[in-house]
Amino acid sequence: MTLKTLISQYMSLLPTKYWKILAPLGVLLLTHRINQRLSRRALNNATPAKFDWEEEIILVTGGAGGIGAATVKKLAERGTTVAVLDILPLTYEAPKNVHYYKCDLTNREGLATVAETLTREVGTPTCVVVSAGICRGKTILDASQRDIEVTFGVNNLGLIWTIQTFLPAMVTKNHGHILIIASQAAYLSTAGIVDYAATKAATLAIYEGIQTELRHNYKAPAVRLSCISPSAVQTNMFRGIKVPSFLPALTPGDIASVIAEIIWSGRAQNRMIPPSAGLSQPARVVPEWMRVALQDYAKDAMSSLSPHQPMQ
């Protein structure tokens, strides 16, 4: 029996009006599947990669608390060696396979020194989760020079220094995975966190730029580079945030589970969390009145924000 005959038989079982609905849906589904496959192939350079979690060493920046801490504990469940870099002390009892190093990621020379110690005592990281981030929660006119410098220092310079420190070893071996945490705010800036949103927009640019440099400049197609952009997460950094009713209240554990899934998959991915956060992405291309309307809707989201201040 030919495929054409089989399709004709099935079509005869349903009234024509149903096929008028199902046919377009089928085309959309097929288009979605093709798009997913092409994106997966592009992000992974059509190059396979294998990871041995008994041998890999995973580094998590900002792993003392919040999303970073939840990520460390999740990744450590498999017995994989995990290293933590953070300026703050751990807020949990670390298992034996977790190693903590105090480090200010905005200090490039200090980071290099800590990296040398880490490599000597634990080994060279083959996977890096860049979780360190900060939000002062102030309007531009209320933010001090220190507030702005710290926000850009941790969220952007700290990210770049981390990549410059640990990516070369991955490039040399054509093996490794770096996962960067951006934010839904990268696509749509909200009143009260303009500086933070700006750093996350820059984070996306860094992610996209490094991805193409790995492919074309460093000739390391098997090195994975991933990015996640969560919406509001219940952490001390966003204490007091007013979350829209249609968005689920995310916990650090929710984000950690996604991070672990991506790292363990061995595939580069770029994901919005939850998927409904992807509604912010078209804000970059819709007419200005639509973008302004979206910002008006979220105008009070950060009005009661009172984040912790880990770096005074």
N, C-alpha and C positions, 0 to 999 in steps of 0.2 A: 504494500500500500504506500503510495507516494504521500509526501507531506501535504501537497495541495488537496488530495482526496480526503485526508484526515481532517484538515481544517474545514473543508466543506461539510463534512458529516457533523462536526461539532457546531458549526454555524446554523445548521438546520434544526438543532435542538432548542434554540432560543429565538424568540421573536426578534424581528429586525430592529425594533426600538432599543432593545438592550444592547445589541451590537454597536449601535450608534454611540452608546455611552462607553462600552467596554473597549472599543477599538482605540479611541484617543487615550484612555487611561493606560492601555497596554503600550502605546507609543511612548507615553511619558515615563512609564516604568522602565522600558528598554533604554530610553535616553539617559535616565538616571543611572542605570547599571553601567552603561558604556562610559559615562562621565566619571563614575567612581573608579572604574578600571584604568582609564587613561590617567587620572590624577594620581592613583597609586603607583603606576608605572613611572610617571614623570618625577614624583617626589623621591622615588627610590632608584632613579637613574637606570631602570630596567636591569639592575644588578642585584643578585642575591647576596645575603649576608647571614652568617651563622654566629650565634652567641652561646657560650658555655657558662651557665650561671654559677657553676662551681669555681670558675676561673676568673670571671669578670670582677672588676672593682668599680662600684658605683659611687660617685661623689654627688652630694646634695648640698647646695649652698642655701643658707637660710634655714637649715634643718633643725634649729633649736626649738621652734614652736610653730603653731599654725599649720598651714599646708605642708611646709617643709618637714615638720615633725611627723605628721601623719604619713607622708611619703616615705620617710626613713623607715618607720616601723613596718609599713606595708612591704617595701622592697626587701627588708631584712628577714621576712618570714621564710623565704626560700633558703636561707643560710648564706646568701651572697654577702661578700664583704662590702660594707657601706661606710663611707667616710663623710663626715659632716664638717662644713666650714660655716661658722657663724660668729658674730661679734658678741652674742648673748650666750649664756650657759644653757645647757640642755634643760628642758622642762619635764623630762621623763627619765626613767631609768633605762639606760641603753643596754641592749643585749651584747653578748661577747663579740659578735661580728660587726658591731658599730663602733667607729673610732671618731672621736670629736677633736677638732682643732679650732682654737679661737682665732678669728681672722676678720679684719676689716677689709672688705672687698673693694672699697674705694681707694685703698692704699696699694698701688700696683707693686711697689717694691716689697711691702709686707706680705702680699699675696704670693709673690715669687718665693720668698723665704719659707713660708708655710708649705707651699707646694713641694719644695725640695725635701722638707722634713717628712711630709706625707708620703712622697715617693720612696724615700729611704726606709721608712718604718712600716708602711702598708703595701706600697706598690703604686704603679702608674694607673690612674683612673682610666677605664675604657668607656664608661658612660658617665655623663654629667647631667644632673637636673638642676637648672638655674632657677631656684625658687626664691632666692633673696629678693625682697622688694619692700618698699616703704611708701606710705601715703600720709601726709601731714593733715589733710582734710581742711584746708583753708582756701578762701578765695584768693585770687592773685593780689589784690590790694591789701589783704590781711597777712599774707605770707611774708616772712622775713627773708633776707638774703640767705641766711643759714637754711631755712626751710627749702628754698629752691635748690640750693647747692646739694643738700643731702638727698633730695628726691631724685635729681638727675644723676648724682654721684652713685647711688646704690642701683637705681633701676637701669641706667644706661652705661655709665663708665664701668661699674662693677661687672655688668654683663660682658662688655667688651674685654676687660682685663681677664675675666674668667676664660673666655674663648681663646684669647691669645696665649694664655698659660697652658691650657690643657688640650687644645685642638691639634697642635703640631705633632704630638705623639700618635694621635689617631690617624693623621694624614700619612705619617711615615709608614704605619702598618696597614693603612687602608682598612681600618677596623675601628668601630666605635659608634657612639650615639650621644648626641646632645639634645636635650629637651628644654625648651625655653617657655616660661610662663608669661604670656602677655595679658590681655584683659579685653572684655567687651568694650570698655571705655576707649580702647584704641580706635574704634570705629565711630563712636559718637561721644563727644566730650560733654560732660555734665557740670552744671554750675556747682562750684565748691571744690572741685578736684581738677581744675584745668591743668595745673602743672603735672599731676599724676597721669592724666589722660595723654598729655603731650609725650611723656616718657614711654608710655605703652604704644603709642603710634610709632615712635622711634624704634621700639623693640620689634615691632612687626617688620619695619624696614631692615633692621639688622638681620632678622631671621631670613627674610627673602633674599637679601644680598649675600649672606654667607652660604645659603643653599646653592646659589649659582656659582659662587667662587669655588666651592668644593668640587663642583662638576667641571668647571672650565679652567680654573687657575691652579688648583692643587692636585687635580687628576686623582681624586679619591672618591670614586663613585659609590663605594660600599660603606662609606661613613654616613650614618643617618643623622638627619637634623629634623627635629619635630617642634611643633609649637601648639600650645593650647591657649584659648582665650575664654576664661570663665566669666560668668556674670557675678553678682554679689555673693560672697562667701562669708559665712559667720565666723569671723576671726577678730582678734583685737585690733587689727588694722582698719577694719570697717565697722567698728562698734558704733551702734546708733543709726546705721543705714536704714532707710525706708524702702523696702523691696516691693515692687509692683505685685499685685495679687496673682497675675498670670505666670510669674516666674517662681519656680520652686526654691525654697530656702536651702542653699547648698551648704554642706559642711566640709571641713578639711578632709574628712574621710572620703567623701564623694570624689573630690579632686584627686586625692591620692590613688584611689582605685583606677581612675582613668589613666593617670601617669604610669602606674605599674603595668596596666594593660598594654599601653603603647611601648614602653621599654621592653617588656617581655615578648612582645610580638616581633621585635627585631625589624620593624618597618617604620619608615618615616611617615608621620601623619601631621595634619594641620586641622585642629578641631575646635569648634565652639562648644562650650559647656554651660548649660544644657543646649541641645540643638536649637531650642527656641531663641537662644541668644543671637543666633544668626540673623534675626530680624534687624539687628543693628548694621549689618554689613552693607545693605543697599543704601544706607544713609549717605554714603560717599558719592552716590551717583543720581539719587532722586532729585527732583526740583527743590530749590532752596526752601520753599514754603513748607514742604513735607519734613525736611530736616529740622527746621525751626519748630514745627509742631511737635516733633518727637522730643526735642529738648525742653519745650514748654511742659510737656507731660511729666518729664522727670525733674523739673526744676527744684522740687523740695526733697528729692531723694537723699541728698547729702546735708540737709539743713541742720540735722541733729548729730552729725558725725563727731565722734570724740575718740579718735584712734590713739593707741599707745604711742609713746615717743621713745623708741629704743636708742636713738642717736640724738642727743641734745645739741 
